[in-house]
Amino acid sequence: MQSTLAPLLEFCSKLDLSDPSAASQALEEAFPFDGEWTQGLGEEMRKGVDAGSLCDHGHAPVQWSRVFSSTEETHGLSCDAVLMSAPGPRHRHPEGEIDLCFSMEGEPLFDGHPPGWVVYGPDSTHVPTVSGGTMLILYLLPSGAIEFLGA
């Protein structure tokens, strides 16, 4: 999947996450959610879940996997995938977070957002919550930086 994500990783490495709304808009313009590339990625991810090679840790309602760690080759971004239908663990994004959310079942919202791009700025904190169905989410973290905070 790393090679599939190469153009996205390069783009995101130059993205200013300090304005999450502008960053989400830039992602939508460069990689439209309804576009062939993004929808193809979603299909590849769904196949990985079905094959048991993606989101193979944990149990419903929150399953996850580390797709790859942050390296020079990944432009300093780590990648995780999460399949969720309920709240996940509270955490902080020291350098921000870029999420690409796909509907798997129902009419899910991720932290109130419909399927598509969601960006969190540096030093943001949240309890990632999916309501109304199930979402498959690709998480990109600059420098792989995340701090789990507990309840």
SULUR-V280853 format. One record per pair of residues at least 24 apart in sequence whose C-alpha atoms are under 10 Angstrom apart, sorted by the first residue. I is the first residue (numbers start at 1). J is the second residue. D is the distance in whole Angstrom. If there is no record, write none. Layout:
# SULUR-V280853
i=I j=J d=D
i=I j=J d=D
This chain:
# SULUR-V280853
i=1 j=41 d=9
i=1 j=44 d=8
i=1 j=45 d=9
i=1 j=48 d=10
i=1 j=67 d=8
i=1 j=68 d=9
i=1 j=79 d=10
i=2 j=67 d=8
i=2 j=68 d=7
i=2 j=73 d=9
i=2 j=74 d=8
i=2 j=79 d=9
i=3 j=74 d=9
i=4 j=37 d=9
i=4 j=40 d=10
i=4 j=41 d=8
i=4 j=44 d=10
i=5 j=37 d=10
i=5 j=38 d=10
i=5 j=41 d=8
i=5 j=74 d=9
i=5 j=79 d=10
i=6 j=73 d=9
i=6 j=74 d=7
i=6 j=75 d=9
i=7 j=31 d=10
i=8 j=38 d=10
i=8 j=74 d=10
i=8 j=75 d=10
i=8 j=140 d=10
i=9 j=73 d=9
i=9 j=74 d=6
i=9 j=75 d=6
i=9 j=76 d=9
i=9 j=77 d=7
i=9 j=78 d=9
i=9 j=79 d=10
i=9 j=140 d=8
i=9 j=142 d=10
i=10 j=73 d=10
i=10 j=74 d=8
i=10 j=75 d=6
i=10 j=76 d=9
i=10 j=77 d=9
i=11 j=75 d=9
i=12 j=75 d=8
i=12 j=76 d=10
i=12 j=77 d=8
i=12 j=98 d=8
i=12 j=140 d=9
i=12 j=141 d=10
i=12 j=142 d=9
i=13 j=74 d=9
i=13 j=75 d=6
i=13 j=76 d=7
i=13 j=77 d=7
i=13 j=141 d=10
i=13 j=142 d=8
i=13 j=143 d=10
i=14 j=75 d=9
i=15 j=98 d=10
i=16 j=96 d=9
i=16 j=121 d=9
i=16 j=122 d=10
i=17 j=95 d=8
i=17 j=96 d=6
i=17 j=97 d=8
i=17 j=98 d=8
i=17 j=119 d=7
i=17 j=120 d=7
i=17 j=121 d=5
i=17 j=122 d=7
i=17 j=142 d=10
i=18 j=95 d=9
i=18 j=96 d=8
i=18 j=119 d=9
i=18 j=120 d=8
i=18 j=121 d=5
i=18 j=122 d=6
i=18 j=123 d=9
i=18 j=124 d=10
i=19 j=119 d=9
i=19 j=120 d=8
i=19 j=121 d=7
i=19 j=122 d=9
i=20 j=96 d=9
i=20 j=97 d=9
i=20 j=98 d=9
i=20 j=118 d=8
i=20 j=119 d=5
i=20 j=120 d=6
i=20 j=121 d=6
i=20 j=122 d=9
i=21 j=117 d=10
i=21 j=118 d=8
i=21 j=119 d=7
i=21 j=120 d=9
i=21 j=121 d=9
i=22 j=119 d=9
i=23 j=98 d=9
i=23 j=117 d=9
i=23 j=118 d=9
i=23 j=119 d=7
i=23 j=120 d=9
i=23 j=121 d=9
i=24 j=98 d=8
i=24 j=99 d=9
i=24 j=100 d=10
i=24 j=116 d=9
i=24 j=117 d=6
i=24 j=118 d=6
i=24 j=119 d=6
i=24 j=120 d=9
i=25 j=117 d=8
i=25 j=118 d=9
i=25 j=119 d=10
i=26 j=117 d=10
i=27 j=98 d=9
i=27 j=100 d=10
i=27 j=116 d=10
i=27 j=117 d=7
i=27 j=118 d=9
i=27 j=119 d=9
i=28 j=116 d=8
i=28 j=117 d=7
i=28 j=118 d=10
i=31 j=117 d=9
i=32 j=116 d=9
i=32 j=117 d=9
i=33 j=100 d=9
i=33 j=101 d=9
i=33 j=102 d=9
i=33 j=115 d=8
i=33 j=116 d=6
i=33 j=117 d=7
i=34 j=116 d=9
i=38 j=100 d=9
i=38 j=102 d=10
i=38 j=116 d=9
i=39 j=102 d=9
i=41 j=100 d=10
i=41 j=102 d=10
i=41 j=138 d=10
i=42 j=100 d=9
i=42 j=101 d=9
i=42 j=102 d=7
i=42 j=103 d=9
i=42 j=104 d=10
i=42 j=136 d=8
i=42 j=137 d=9
i=42 j=138 d=9
i=43 j=102 d=9
i=45 j=81 d=8
i=45 j=102 d=9
i=45 j=136 d=8
i=45 j=137 d=9
i=45 j=138 d=9
i=46 j=83 d=10
i=46 j=102 d=9
i=46 j=104 d=8
i=46 j=136 d=8
i=49 j=81 d=10
i=49 j=82 d=10
i=49 j=83 d=8
i=49 j=136 d=9
i=54 j=80 d=9
i=54 j=81 d=7
i=54 j=82 d=8
i=54 j=83 d=9
i=55 j=80 d=9
i=55 j=81 d=6
i=55 j=82 d=6
i=55 j=83 d=6
i=55 j=84 d=10
i=55 j=136 d=9
i=55 j=137 d=10
i=56 j=81 d=10
i=56 j=82 d=9
i=56 j=83 d=9
i=57 j=82 d=9
i=57 j=83 d=10
i=58 j=82 d=10
i=58 j=83 d=10
i=59 j=83 d=9
i=59 j=84 d=9
i=60 j=84 d=7
i=60 j=85 d=8
i=60 j=86 d=9
i=60 j=134 d=10
i=61 j=85 d=5
i=61 j=86 d=6
i=61 j=87 d=8
i=61 j=88 d=9
i=61 j=130 d=10
i=61 j=134 d=8
i=62 j=86 d=7
i=62 j=87 d=8
i=62 j=88 d=7
i=62 j=89 d=9
i=62 j=130 d=10
i=62 j=134 d=10
i=62 j=135 d=10
i=63 j=88 d=9
i=63 j=136 d=10
i=64 j=136 d=9
i=64 j=137 d=9
i=64 j=138 d=10
i=65 j=138 d=10
i=66 j=139 d=9
i=67 j=138 d=9
i=67 j=139 d=9
i=67 j=140 d=10
i=68 j=140 d=10
i=68 j=144 d=9
i=69 j=140 d=10
i=69 j=141 d=9
i=69 j=143 d=9
i=69 j=144 d=7
i=70 j=140 d=9
i=70 j=141 d=8
i=70 j=142 d=8
i=70 j=143 d=6
i=70 j=144 d=5
i=70 j=145 d=9
i=71 j=143 d=8
i=71 j=144 d=9
i=72 j=143 d=10
i=74 j=142 d=10
i=74 j=143 d=10
i=75 j=142 d=9
i=75 j=143 d=9
i=76 j=140 d=10
i=76 j=141 d=8
i=76 j=142 d=6
i=76 j=143 d=5
i=76 j=144 d=7
i=77 j=139 d=10
i=77 j=140 d=6
i=77 j=141 d=5
i=77 j=142 d=5
i=77 j=143 d=5
i=77 j=144 d=6
i=77 j=145 d=9
i=78 j=139 d=8
i=78 j=140 d=6
i=78 j=141 d=5
i=78 j=142 d=7
i=78 j=143 d=7
i=78 j=144 d=5
i=78 j=145 d=8
i=79 j=138 d=7
i=79 j=139 d=6
i=79 j=140 d=5
i=79 j=141 d=7
i=79 j=142 d=9
i=79 j=144 d=8
i=80 j=137 d=8
i=80 j=138 d=6
i=80 j=139 d=5
i=80 j=140 d=7
i=80 j=141 d=8
i=80 j=144 d=9
i=81 j=136 d=7
i=81 j=137 d=6
i=81 j=138 d=5
i=81 j=139 d=6
i=81 j=140 d=9
i=82 j=135 d=8
i=82 j=136 d=6
i=82 j=137 d=5
i=82 j=138 d=7
i=82 j=139 d=8
i=83 j=130 d=10
i=83 j=134 d=7
i=83 j=135 d=6
i=83 j=136 d=5
i=83 j=137 d=6
i=83 j=138 d=9
i=84 j=108 d=10
i=84 j=110 d=9
i=84 j=128 d=9
i=84 j=129 d=8
i=84 j=130 d=6
i=84 j=131 d=9
i=84 j=133 d=9
i=84 j=134 d=6
i=84 j=135 d=6
i=84 j=136 d=7
i=84 j=137 d=8
i=85 j=109 d=9
i=85 j=110 d=9
i=85 j=129 d=8
i=85 j=130 d=5
i=85 j=131 d=6
i=85 j=132 d=8
i=85 j=133 d=6
i=85 j=134 d=4
i=85 j=135 d=6
i=85 j=136 d=9
i=86 j=110 d=9
i=86 j=128 d=8
i=86 j=129 d=6
i=86 j=130 d=5
i=86 j=131 d=6
i=86 j=132 d=9
i=86 j=133 d=9
i=86 j=134 d=8
i=86 j=135 d=9
i=87 j=111 d=9
i=87 j=127 d=6
i=87 j=128 d=6
i=87 j=129 d=4
i=87 j=130 d=6
i=87 j=131 d=8
i=88 j=126 d=9
i=88 j=127 d=6
i=88 j=128 d=5
i=88 j=129 d=6
i=88 j=130 d=8
i=89 j=126 d=9
i=89 j=127 d=6
i=89 j=128 d=7
i=89 j=129 d=9
i=89 j=148 d=7
i=89 j=149 d=8
i=89 j=150 d=7
i=89 j=151 d=7
i=90 j=125 d=7
i=90 j=126 d=6
i=90 j=127 d=4
i=90 j=128 d=7
i=90 j=129 d=10
i=90 j=147 d=9
i=90 j=148 d=6
i=90 j=149 d=6
i=90 j=150 d=6
i=90 j=151 d=6
i=91 j=124 d=9
i=91 j=125 d=6
i=91 j=126 d=6
i=91 j=127 d=7
i=91 j=128 d=8
i=91 j=146 d=7
i=91 j=147 d=5
i=91 j=148 d=4
i=91 j=149 d=5
i=91 j=150 d=7
i=91 j=151 d=9
i=92 j=120 d=10
i=92 j=122 d=9
i=92 j=123 d=6
i=92 j=124 d=6
i=92 j=125 d=4
i=92 j=126 d=7
i=92 j=127 d=9
i=92 j=145 d=9
i=92 j=146 d=6
i=92 j=147 d=5
i=92 j=148 d=6
i=92 j=149 d=7
i=93 j=120 d=8
i=93 j=121 d=7
i=93 j=122 d=6
i=93 j=123 d=5
i=93 j=124 d=5
i=93 j=125 d=6
i=93 j=126 d=9
i=93 j=141 d=8
i=93 j=142 d=9
i=93 j=144 d=9
i=93 j=145 d=6
i=93 j=146 d=5
i=93 j=147 d=7
i=93 j=148 d=9
i=94 j=121 d=8
i=94 j=122 d=5
i=94 j=123 d=5
i=94 j=124 d=7
i=94 j=125 d=9
i=94 j=141 d=9
i=94 j=142 d=9
i=94 j=143 d=9
i=94 j=144 d=9
i=94 j=145 d=6
i=94 j=146 d=6
i=94 j=147 d=7
i=95 j=120 d=9
i=95 j=121 d=7
i=95 j=122 d=4
i=95 j=123 d=6
i=95 j=124 d=8
i=95 j=141 d=7
i=95 j=142 d=6
i=95 j=143 d=8
i=95 j=144 d=9
i=95 j=145 d=6
i=95 j=146 d=8
i=96 j=120 d=5
i=96 j=121 d=4
i=96 j=122 d=4
i=96 j=123 d=7
i=96 j=124 d=7
i=96 j=125 d=9
i=96 j=140 d=9
i=96 j=141 d=7
i=96 j=142 d=7
i=96 j=143 d=10
i=96 j=144 d=10
i=96 j=145 d=8
i=96 j=146 d=9
i=97 j=121 d=7
i=97 j=122 d=8
i=97 j=123 d=10
i=97 j=124 d=9
i=97 j=139 d=7
i=97 j=140 d=6
i=97 j=141 d=5
i=97 j=142 d=7
i=97 j=144 d=9
i=97 j=145 d=9
i=97 j=146 d=9
i=98 j=137 d=10
i=98 j=138 d=8
i=98 j=139 d=6
i=98 j=140 d=5
i=98 j=141 d=7
i=98 j=142 d=9
i=99 j=137 d=6
i=99 j=138 d=6
i=99 j=139 d=5
i=99 j=140 d=6
i=99 j=141 d=9
i=100 j=135 d=10
i=100 j=136 d=8
i=100 j=137 d=6
i=100 j=138 d=5
i=100 j=139 d=7
i=100 j=140 d=9
i=101 j=135 d=6
i=101 j=136 d=6
i=101 j=137 d=4
i=101 j=138 d=7
i=101 j=139 d=9
i=102 j=134 d=9
i=102 j=135 d=5
i=102 j=136 d=5
i=102 j=137 d=6
i=102 j=138 d=9
i=103 j=133 d=8
i=103 j=134 d=6
i=103 j=135 d=5
i=103 j=136 d=6
i=103 j=137 d=9
i=104 j=133 d=7
i=104 j=134 d=5
i=104 j=135 d=5
i=104 j=136 d=6
i=104 j=137 d=10
i=105 j=132 d=9
i=105 j=133 d=5
i=105 j=134 d=5
i=105 j=135 d=7
i=105 j=136 d=9
i=106 j=131 d=9
i=106 j=132 d=6
i=106 j=133 d=4
i=106 j=134 d=7
i=106 j=135 d=9
i=107 j=131 d=8
i=107 j=132 d=5
i=107 j=133 d=5
i=107 j=134 d=8
i=107 j=135 d=9
i=108 j=132 d=4
i=108 j=133 d=4
i=108 j=134 d=6
i=108 j=135 d=6
i=108 j=136 d=10
i=109 j=133 d=8
i=109 j=134 d=8
i=109 j=135 d=8
i=110 j=134 d=9
i=110 j=135 d=8
i=110 j=136 d=10
i=110 j=137 d=9
i=123 j=147 d=10
i=125 j=149 d=9
i=127 j=151 d=9
